[in-house]
Amino acid sequence: MLTRRMCFALFTAFFPVPVFARPRLGDEEWMRRFRAFVRTFNAFVEVLNDGKFDLSRWQTMRGAWKELDTE
């Protein structure tokens, strides 16, 4: 019989730890993602200042925001 613990042990054995690692608030990878988000956000706001809405920049900004998601 395969229990949850055994499934988890098998799953973690086949995937290395870095696969599960997520950037933490303030570490180097998170800061790189934050700077990318700020650049895309500024580009989006510049278009808004001209009185226009650019859907592609909105979606790019949303994607950059999702990259910042941490636990």
Backbone torsions as a table, in degrees:
resi	resn	phi	psi	omega
1	MET	NA	134.0	-177.7
2	LEU	-98.6	115.0	-178.6
3	THR	-92.0	171.9	177.8
4	ARG	-61.9	-39.7	-179.6
5	ARG	-63.9	-40.9	179.9
6	MET	-68.7	-37.9	176.5
7	CYS	-62.5	-44.1	179.6
8	PHE	-64.0	-41.6	179.3
9	ALA	-63.0	-42.3	178.0
10	LEU	-66.1	-41.9	-179.7
11	PHE	-62.6	-46.3	-179.2
12	THR	-71.0	-26.2	178.8
13	ALA	-70.0	-32.2	-177.6
14	PHE	-86.5	-16.4	179.8
15	PHE	-119.3	128.7	179.5
16	PRO	-68.0	160.0	-177.3
17	VAL	-59.1	-40.1	-179.6
18	PRO	-58.7	-22.3	177.7
19	VAL	-64.4	-35.8	-178.7
20	PHE	-87.4	-14.5	-176.3
21	ALA	-68.7	134.0	176.6
22	ARG	-118.4	146.7	177.7
23	PRO	-63.2	140.2	178.7
24	ARG	-101.3	153.0	-179.3
25	LEU	-52.9	120.8	175.9
26	GLY	96.1	-12.8	178.9
27	ASP	-76.4	172.9	-171.7
28	GLU	-62.2	-43.0	-180.0
29	GLU	-65.9	-40.8	179.0
30	TRP	-64.8	-40.8	179.4
31	MET	-64.5	-36.9	177.2
32	ARG	-63.2	-43.6	178.9
33	ARG	-66.5	-36.7	178.9
34	PHE	-64.8	-42.9	177.8
35	ARG	-62.9	-38.8	177.1
36	ALA	-64.1	-39.7	177.9
37	PHE	-63.3	-44.1	-178.5
38	VAL	-62.3	-40.1	178.1
39	ARG	-62.5	-45.7	-179.3
40	THR	-68.7	-35.6	177.8
41	PHE	-64.3	-44.4	179.5
42	ASN	-62.6	-39.9	178.2
43	ALA	-63.8	-39.5	178.3
44	PHE	-65.1	-43.5	-178.4
45	VAL	-67.9	-36.3	178.1
46	GLU	-59.0	-40.6	178.0
47	VAL	-67.4	-38.5	177.6
48	LEU	-63.2	-35.5	179.3
49	ASN	-63.5	-26.0	177.0
50	ASP	-83.1	2.4	178.5
51	GLY	81.5	21.2	-179.0
52	LYS	-121.8	160.4	175.2
53	PHE	-122.5	117.7	-179.4
54	ASP	-104.0	107.4	-176.2
55	LEU	-61.8	-37.6	-179.0
56	SER	-66.0	-38.8	177.6
57	ARG	-69.9	-34.0	176.1
58	TRP	-62.0	-46.0	-179.6
59	GLN	-67.4	-37.0	176.1
60	THR	-63.3	-42.7	178.8
61	MET	-64.4	-41.9	178.0
62	ARG	-61.3	-40.1	177.9
63	GLY	-64.6	-40.5	177.9
64	ALA	-66.7	-35.0	178.2
65	TRP	-65.7	-41.1	179.5
66	LYS	-63.5	-31.0	177.7
67	GLU	-65.8	-23.4	-179.1
68	LEU	-81.6	-13.6	-175.4
69	ASP	-57.5	122.1	177.1
70	THR	-128.6	162.2	178.7
71	GLU	-83.6	NA	NA
